[in-house]
Amino acid sequence: MFACLMLVAAVVISTRSAAAVTLRELVDEKGPPKLFVAVKGVEMPTQDQTNNFNAGDRALLLSEHQLTDITGISTIEVNDEGVVKPIAEVKSLLIYLNHNLLTSIPDEVGTMHNVRFFYGEHNPLSAIPDAFAKMKSLEGIYFGHCEFTEIPPFVFDMTALKKLQFCKNRIRVLPDAIGNLVELRHLNVSDNRIGRIPESMSKLTKLRVCDLSDNPFPALPEAFGKVQIVNQLRVKNCPITTLPAGFATMRATIDATGTKIDPASLPPQLRDKLNTEKPPGSKEWDKMIVLPKKKGK
């Protein structure tokens, strides 16, 4: 009988530890969150993405905390290398909120002018506030694996964005306004329901990686071939039958796995671009500041 009671108690404690919490409850319980500091060669303590760090950046690591509400995120205090300070005083901040239970993001994020990258992947989100457009230092937003049916229209007014990721949602339209984002280096809208790629993609002349895979569009506009993508274009599992001729002169490789393209039908120079690997020198591991967490750790 005693053993059974002990087992029940253990289950209750375990359930509580895994229970959903708000950010305020988390801070009340554990105190000011300790910031991760990007130093050359340091390993990321979480499974979060690491390729957007500059030396000296700080990161608020709140992924996998079962968070349901982040109200107060713009005014919390944080522990920055032993110094407790308001989050607004932290320079060059990355915020990680992946793998939580968030259904909304508060408008207050618009006051967080020190945030460079905002990660909200793997959350039941279907909308975000237009306050994001007020974040003066924001370079990239990541909302993959959520429940969006469209990319919020205000995003196309955020012309300073360098990275945009809305993969694995239920987005049907990539609007002509995508051409406004002329500073984009990385675009990922893979695994959605996009039926057409607009000609305005030809304006994204700074692209290094573009992932359009697993969407039902039947063709890429010829004008898109003007974009000399640097590292890789991915169109895996799209029902396209050919590629814009202009891609023959770009540096990037093209991952066309699972498409309807017959390589023999392509000009030799364009056919040579078909490859699942990026060209040599693209990964630049030696330039990475923060190393990804090793699997199994």
C-alpha positions as CSV (number, residue, x, y, z in Angstrom):
1,M,0.0,0.0,0.0
2,F,2.8,2.4,0.9
3,A,4.6,1.5,-2.3
4,C,1.5,2.4,-4.3
5,L,1.1,5.7,-2.6
6,M,4.7,6.5,-3.3
7,L,4.2,5.7,-6.9
8,V,1.2,7.9,-7.2
9,A,3.1,10.8,-5.5
10,A,6.0,10.4,-8.0
11,V,3.6,10.5,-10.9
12,V,2.0,13.7,-9.5
13,I,5.3,15.4,-9.1
14,S,6.4,14.3,-12.6
15,T,3.2,15.7,-14.0
16,R,3.6,19.0,-12.3
17,S,7.2,19.4,-13.6
18,A,5.9,18.9,-17.1
19,A,2.8,21.1,-16.7
20,A,2.2,24.0,-18.9
21,V,3.3,27.4,-17.4
22,T,3.3,31.0,-18.3
23,L,6.5,33.0,-18.6
24,R,5.7,34.9,-15.4
25,E,5.2,31.7,-13.5
26,L,8.5,30.3,-14.8
27,V,10.3,33.5,-13.8
28,D,8.6,33.5,-10.4
29,E,9.7,30.0,-9.8
30,K,13.2,30.0,-11.2
31,G,14.3,33.6,-11.1
32,P,15.7,35.7,-13.9
33,P,16.5,33.5,-16.9
34,K,20.3,33.1,-17.6
35,L,21.3,34.3,-21.0
36,F,23.4,32.2,-23.3
37,V,26.5,34.1,-24.5
38,A,27.9,33.4,-28.0
39,V,31.6,32.9,-27.8
40,K,33.7,31.3,-30.6
41,G,33.6,27.5,-30.3
42,V,31.0,27.2,-27.6
43,E,28.4,24.5,-28.0
44,M,24.7,25.3,-27.9
45,P,23.1,23.9,-24.8
46,T,19.8,23.2,-26.6
47,Q,18.8,21.7,-30.0
48,D,18.0,25.2,-31.3
49,Q,19.5,26.6,-34.5
50,T,22.9,28.2,-34.2
51,N,23.9,29.7,-37.6
52,N,22.7,33.3,-36.9
53,F,25.0,34.1,-34.0
54,N,27.6,36.8,-34.0
55,A,30.3,36.9,-31.4
56,G,29.0,38.5,-28.2
57,D,25.3,37.9,-29.0
58,R,23.0,36.9,-26.2
59,A,20.2,34.4,-26.4
60,L,17.1,33.9,-24.3
61,L,16.6,30.2,-24.4
62,L,13.0,29.4,-23.7
63,S,12.4,26.5,-26.0
64,E,10.7,23.3,-24.7
65,H,9.3,24.9,-21.5
66,Q,5.6,24.1,-22.1
67,L,5.0,27.9,-22.2
68,T,1.4,28.9,-22.9
69,D,1.8,32.7,-22.5
70,I,4.8,35.0,-22.8
71,T,3.2,38.2,-21.5
72,G,5.8,40.3,-19.8
73,I,8.7,39.2,-22.0
74,S,9.6,42.8,-22.9
75,T,10.0,43.8,-19.2
76,I,11.5,40.7,-17.4
77,E,14.9,40.8,-15.8
78,V,17.6,38.4,-17.1
79,N,20.9,37.1,-15.8
80,D,23.6,38.3,-18.1
81,E,26.9,36.7,-17.0
82,G,26.0,37.1,-13.3
83,V,24.5,40.6,-13.7
84,V,20.7,40.9,-13.4
85,K,19.4,43.6,-15.7
86,P,16.2,44.4,-17.6
87,I,16.0,42.6,-20.9
88,A,15.7,45.9,-22.7
89,E,19.3,46.7,-21.7
90,V,20.7,43.6,-23.5
91,K,22.3,44.3,-26.8
92,S,22.0,42.0,-29.8
93,L,19.5,39.4,-28.5
94,L,18.1,36.2,-30.1
95,I,14.9,34.8,-28.6
96,Y,14.1,31.1,-28.8
97,L,10.6,29.9,-28.1
98,N,10.5,26.7,-30.1
99,H,8.5,23.7,-29.1
100,N,6.1,25.4,-26.7
101,L,2.3,25.7,-26.5
102,L,1.9,29.3,-27.6
103,T,-1.2,30.3,-29.4
104,S,-0.4,34.0,-29.5
105,I,2.4,36.5,-29.3
106,P,1.8,39.8,-27.3
107,D,2.0,43.2,-29.0
108,E,4.7,44.2,-26.5
109,V,7.3,42.5,-28.6
110,G,7.2,45.6,-30.8
111,T,9.1,47.5,-28.1
112,M,12.0,45.0,-28.2
113,H,14.3,46.9,-30.5
114,N,17.3,44.8,-29.4
115,V,16.1,41.5,-30.9
116,R,17.9,40.3,-34.0
117,F,16.2,36.9,-34.5
118,F,12.9,35.6,-33.2
119,Y,12.2,31.8,-33.2
120,G,8.7,30.6,-32.6
121,E,8.7,27.2,-34.3
122,H,6.7,24.2,-33.3
123,N,3.9,26.2,-31.7
124,P,0.1,26.1,-32.4
125,L,0.3,29.6,-33.8
126,S,-1.8,30.8,-36.7
127,A,-1.2,34.5,-36.4
128,I,1.4,37.0,-35.0
129,P,0.9,40.7,-34.3
130,D,1.9,43.4,-36.7
131,A,4.0,44.8,-33.8
132,F,6.8,42.7,-35.2
133,A,7.2,45.3,-37.9
134,K,8.2,47.8,-35.2
135,M,11.2,45.8,-34.0
136,K,14.0,48.0,-35.3
137,S,16.9,45.4,-35.2
138,L,14.9,42.3,-36.4
139,E,16.7,40.4,-39.2
140,G,14.9,37.1,-39.1
141,I,11.7,35.4,-38.1
142,Y,11.1,31.7,-37.8
143,F,7.6,30.2,-37.6
144,G,8.0,26.8,-39.2
145,H,5.9,23.8,-38.0
146,C,3.0,26.0,-36.9
147,E,-0.6,26.5,-38.1
148,F,-0.4,29.5,-40.4
149,T,-2.7,29.5,-43.5
150,E,-1.0,32.7,-44.8
151,I,2.2,34.6,-44.2
152,P,0.9,37.7,-42.3
153,P,0.6,40.5,-44.9
154,F,2.6,43.0,-42.7
155,V,5.6,40.8,-43.1
156,F,6.1,42.0,-46.7
157,D,6.6,45.5,-45.3
158,M,9.5,44.4,-43.2
159,T,12.0,45.1,-46.0
160,A,15.1,44.8,-43.7
161,L,14.5,41.0,-43.1
162,K,17.3,38.8,-44.1
163,K,15.8,35.4,-43.2
164,L,12.2,34.3,-43.4
165,Q,11.0,30.8,-42.5
166,F,7.4,29.6,-42.6
167,C,7.9,25.9,-43.6
168,K,5.5,23.1,-42.7
169,N,2.4,25.3,-42.4
170,R,-0.8,25.4,-44.5
171,I,0.0,28.4,-46.6
172,R,-1.6,28.4,-50.1
173,V,-0.4,31.7,-51.5
174,L,3.0,33.3,-51.9
175,P,1.9,36.8,-52.8
176,D,3.6,39.2,-55.3
177,A,4.6,41.3,-52.3
178,I,7.3,38.8,-51.5
179,G,9.3,40.8,-54.0
180,N,9.4,43.7,-51.4
181,L,11.9,41.7,-49.2
182,V,14.9,42.6,-51.3
183,E,17.4,42.0,-48.4
184,L,16.4,38.3,-48.0
185,R,19.3,35.8,-47.9
186,H,17.3,32.8,-46.8
187,L,13.7,32.0,-47.7
188,N,12.1,28.8,-46.6
189,V,8.4,28.2,-47.4
190,S,8.7,24.5,-48.0
191,D,6.1,21.9,-47.2
192,N,3.0,24.2,-47.7
193,R,0.3,24.3,-50.3
194,I,1.6,27.0,-52.5
195,G,0.3,26.7,-56.1
196,R,2.1,29.5,-57.8
197,I,5.5,31.2,-57.5
198,P,5.2,34.9,-58.5
199,E,7.5,36.6,-61.0
200,S,8.4,39.1,-58.2
201,M,10.8,36.5,-56.9
202,S,13.1,37.9,-59.5
203,K,13.7,40.9,-57.1
204,L,15.2,38.8,-54.4
205,T,18.7,39.1,-55.8
206,K,20.6,38.5,-52.5
207,L,19.3,35.0,-51.9
208,R,21.8,32.4,-50.7
209,V,19.3,29.6,-49.9
210,C,15.8,29.3,-51.2
211,D,13.7,26.3,-50.2
212,L,10.4,25.9,-52.1
213,S,10.2,22.1,-51.7
214,D,7.0,20.1,-51.2
215,N,4.6,22.6,-52.7
216,P,2.2,21.9,-55.7
217,F,3.3,24.7,-58.0
218,P,3.8,23.4,-61.6
219,A,6.4,25.8,-62.8
220,L,9.0,28.5,-61.8
221,P,8.7,31.8,-63.5
222,E,11.5,32.4,-66.1
223,A,12.2,35.8,-64.5
224,F,13.3,34.0,-61.3
225,G,16.2,32.7,-63.3
226,K,17.7,36.2,-63.1
227,V,18.5,35.6,-59.4
228,Q,21.9,34.2,-59.0
229,I,21.4,32.1,-55.9
230,V,24.6,31.5,-54.0
231,N,24.3,28.2,-52.1
232,Q,21.2,26.2,-53.0
233,L,17.7,26.2,-54.5
234,R,15.5,23.4,-53.3
235,V,12.4,22.4,-55.2
236,K,12.1,18.8,-54.0
237,N,8.9,17.0,-54.7
238,C,7.3,19.8,-56.7
239,P,5.6,18.8,-59.9
240,I,7.8,21.0,-62.1
241,T,9.1,19.7,-65.5
242,T,11.8,22.3,-66.2
243,L,13.9,25.1,-64.7
244,P,14.5,28.7,-65.8
245,A,17.4,28.9,-68.2
246,G,19.0,31.7,-66.2
247,F,19.9,29.3,-63.3
248,A,22.6,27.8,-65.5
249,T,25.0,30.6,-64.6
250,M,24.4,30.8,-60.8
251,R,26.8,29.4,-58.3
252,A,24.1,27.4,-56.3
253,T,23.2,23.8,-56.8
254,I,19.6,22.8,-57.4
255,D,18.0,19.9,-55.4
256,A,15.3,18.7,-57.7
257,T,14.8,15.3,-56.1
258,G,11.2,14.0,-56.7
259,T,10.3,16.5,-59.4
260,K,9.1,15.7,-62.9
261,I,12.2,17.1,-64.5
262,D,14.0,14.9,-67.0
263,P,17.6,15.8,-66.6
264,A,18.3,14.8,-70.2
265,S,15.9,17.5,-71.4
266,L,18.0,20.3,-69.8
267,P,20.9,22.1,-71.4
268,P,24.2,20.6,-70.1
269,Q,25.1,23.7,-68.1
270,L,21.8,23.7,-66.3
271,R,21.9,19.9,-65.8
272,D,25.2,20.2,-64.1
273,K,23.5,22.3,-61.4
274,L,21.4,19.4,-60.2
275,N,22.8,18.2,-56.9
276,T,21.6,17.6,-53.4
277,E,24.7,19.1,-51.8
278,K,25.6,22.7,-51.7
279,P,28.7,23.8,-53.7
280,P,32.1,23.6,-51.9
281,G,32.7,26.4,-49.4
282,S,29.0,27.0,-48.8
283,K,28.8,25.6,-45.2
284,E,31.7,27.6,-43.8
285,W,31.9,25.6,-40.6
286,D,35.1,27.4,-39.7
287,K,33.2,30.7,-39.5
288,M,30.5,29.5,-37.2
289,I,30.6,31.1,-33.7
290,V,28.3,28.7,-31.9
291,L,28.4,25.0,-32.6
292,P,25.2,22.9,-32.7
293,K,24.5,20.7,-29.7
294,K,25.7,17.1,-30.4
295,K,22.9,14.6,-30.8
296,G,22.5,12.3,-27.8
297,K,23.8,15.0,-25.3
